[in-house]
Amino acid sequence: MTTGATPSSERGALNAALAQIREASDELTDEELAAEIRHRAGVYRQTFPGMALTPTALAKHWERIPIEAPKPTYTEAKPSECPTCDGDKLVIYSTRPVEGGSDGQIHVYEEFAPCPDCNSGASVGFWRADGSRFNAPDPAQVRRRIQG
């Protein structure tokens, strides 16, 4: 046997576990299933910290893992003392008029950005439907625009 080779009995157990997981998740694509296996393996480790994570154990507990996973705890956020945003973490940095609409009037749209003083590290970028990327303006630009 070569170094790193999997004995046939281990490979058989791995294949059986994967078949069991596939059967329980037949609506997922291969890519989605791979992501779900990684996710549930991480949750398994949190849920059953003293138990070994093996393919057979993961398959056996596949349905239980989301049910028995530790529930997140939430703490109430305290308002910030930030004088720029008053604790909102966002500021209006621009407004733009838009004509039209069903009523034919001009409407003003407000554009928000992360507060440059207390939330400048927030990641609020996203991909548009046309494939282009939107990134929030840098904190220095936001600061200039809100100061007039």
N, C-alpha and C positions, 0 to 999 in steps of 0.2 A: 504494500500500500504506500502511495506517495504522501509526502508531508502535506497536510491541509485537506486531504481527501475526506469525504464524509462516508462513514460506513453505510452499507446498504440499509441496515435496520433504521438508522437515523434518517436517511433520505426517505424511507417509506413512511416514517412517522411525520416528517415534514410535509410530504405530499398529501397524506391523509388529513392533516390539520388544515392545509390550504384548501383542500376540496371541501371540507366542512365549512370553512369561512366563506368560500365562494358561494356555496349553496345558501347560506344564511344572508348573503348580500348580493344576490343575483341581479339586482337592478343597477349595480355600480359598474362603471367601466373599469378596465384594468388600472388606469391611472388613478381613478377615484378610490379604488380598492386599496392600492398601495398607500395612498395618503391616509385612508381610514385605518389601515393596519398600524402605521406609525403612530397615529393619534391614540388609538386604543391601547397600544403597547405602553405609551407614556401614562395614560390614565390607569392602566393595570398596575404599573409600578407605584403610583400614588395610592391606589385603592387597597392593594395587597402588598404592602412594603416588605413583609417578611417572606413572601413566596417567590420561588424562582419563576422567571418569565421564560417559558418554553413555548414552542409552537403549539404543542398539545394543550397546554394550560390556557393559552390565549384563545384557541378554538373552543375549548370547553366552557370558558367563561365569557365568550363573545357577546352574548345577549345580556348578561348581567352587568358588564362593565359600565355602560352608560347609566344604568339604573343605580348602581351602588357607588358611583364616582363621588368623591368628596365635593360637596356643594360649595361654591365660592361664598366668601363672606364679604359683605359690603359695609363700608363705614361712611357715615355722612360727612361730606366734605364741608370744611369750615370756609366761610367767605374769606376771600383774600383782602388784604389791606392795600391792594394795588391802587394808587390814585389815577392811573391811566384808564383802567377798564372797570373799576369798582368791583372787582372780583368776578367779572363775567368771562375772563380769559380771551375774549374776542373784542375787537374794536371795528367800528365802521371806518374804513379808510377811503371810501369813494362812493359817490352816488352817480347814477347815470339815468337820463330821461329816456324813456322808450315810448314811441308813439304807437297808436293803434289799439288793438284789443277789441273786444266786443262792444265796448262803450265808446270807442273812437277818441278817448281822451289820452293825454300824456300822463304816464305814470313814472314815478321815480323809483329805481331799484337801488338798494343799498348793497355795497360789496363789503364783506367782512374779511378780516385777516386775524391771525393770532396776535394777541397783545405783545408788542415789542418789549415790554418790561417784565412781564411775569410768565409769558407763555411762548417765548420766541423759538423754543425747540420743538414745538408741535409740528407733526407731519400731517399736512392737510392737502397734499397734492393728490391728484387722481388722473386716470386715463379717460379721455373723452371718447365718445362713441366713434368718432372719426379716426381714432388711433393716436391723436396728439396728446401730449402731456400738459396738464395744468399744474403749475407750482405757485404757491402763494408768494407775494412779493417779499423781499428780504426785510428784516426788522428795521433797518435804517431807512428804507424807502417808506415803510408804513409810518414810522415816527415823523418823517418830513411831511407826509400828506395829512396826518391828523393834527399837526401843529399849524397847518395852514400855510 
